[in-house]
Amino acid sequence: MPAFPEDLRKPADEALARTATDPCGPAPNWVEAEYAEQWQAVLARLRAVLVPPPTTSASDAARPARRAR
């Protein structure tokens, strides 16, 4: 995948989120009901690429895990 400018990641993610939830948008009007779940999954994958989960730093990785009591 080509490099995506950092300053565009958040606006692109927000646009995809609005597209997926807009009652007048593509979800109810452009996507056939039988493909809606697949379409939502594709949007989720795109959003994951745009805003990747936070990475752990080297100092976080070196800390021992806390035990639940």
Secondary structure as a PSIPRED ss2 file (coil, helix, strand):
# PSIPRED VFORMAT (PSIPRED V4.0)

   1 M C   1.000  0.000  0.000
   2 P C   1.000  0.000  0.000
   3 A C   1.000  0.000  0.000
   4 F C   1.000  0.000  0.000
   5 P C   1.000  0.000  0.000
   6 E H   0.000  1.000  0.000
   7 D H   0.000  1.000  0.000
   8 L H   0.000  1.000  0.000
   9 R H   0.000  1.000  0.000
  10 K H   0.000  1.000  0.000
  11 P H   0.000  1.000  0.000
  12 A H   0.000  1.000  0.000
  13 D H   0.000  1.000  0.000
  14 E H   0.000  1.000  0.000
  15 A H   0.000  1.000  0.000
  16 L H   0.000  1.000  0.000
  17 A H   0.000  1.000  0.000
  18 R H   0.000  1.000  0.000
  19 T H   0.000  1.000  0.000
  20 A H   0.000  1.000  0.000
  21 T H   0.000  1.000  0.000
  22 D C   1.000  0.000  0.000
  23 P C   1.000  0.000  0.000
  24 C C   1.000  0.000  0.000
  25 G C   1.000  0.000  0.000
  26 P H   0.000  1.000  0.000
  27 A H   0.000  1.000  0.000
  28 P H   0.000  1.000  0.000
  29 N H   0.000  1.000  0.000
  30 W C   1.000  0.000  0.000
  31 V C   1.000  0.000  0.000
  32 E C   1.000  0.000  0.000
  33 A H   0.000  1.000  0.000
  34 E H   0.000  1.000  0.000
  35 Y H   0.000  1.000  0.000
  36 A H   0.000  1.000  0.000
  37 E H   0.000  1.000  0.000
  38 Q H   0.000  1.000  0.000
  39 W H   0.000  1.000  0.000
  40 Q H   0.000  1.000  0.000
  41 A H   0.000  1.000  0.000
  42 V H   0.000  1.000  0.000
  43 L H   0.000  1.000  0.000
  44 A H   0.000  1.000  0.000
  45 R H   0.000  1.000  0.000
  46 L H   0.000  1.000  0.000
  47 R H   0.000  1.000  0.000
  48 A H   0.000  1.000  0.000
  49 V H   0.000  1.000  0.000
  50 L H   0.000  1.000  0.000
  51 V C   1.000  0.000  0.000
  52 P C   1.000  0.000  0.000
  53 P C   1.000  0.000  0.000
  54 P C   1.000  0.000  0.000
  55 T C   1.000  0.000  0.000
  56 T C   1.000  0.000  0.000
  57 S C   1.000  0.000  0.000
  58 A H   0.000  1.000  0.000
  59 S H   0.000  1.000  0.000
  60 D H   0.000  1.000  0.000
  61 A H   0.000  1.000  0.000
  62 A H   0.000  1.000  0.000
  63 R C   1.000  0.000  0.000
  64 P C   1.000  0.000  0.000
  65 A C   1.000  0.000  0.000
  66 R C   1.000  0.000  0.000
  67 R C   1.000  0.000  0.000
  68 A C   1.000  0.000  0.000
  69 R C   1.000  0.000  0.000
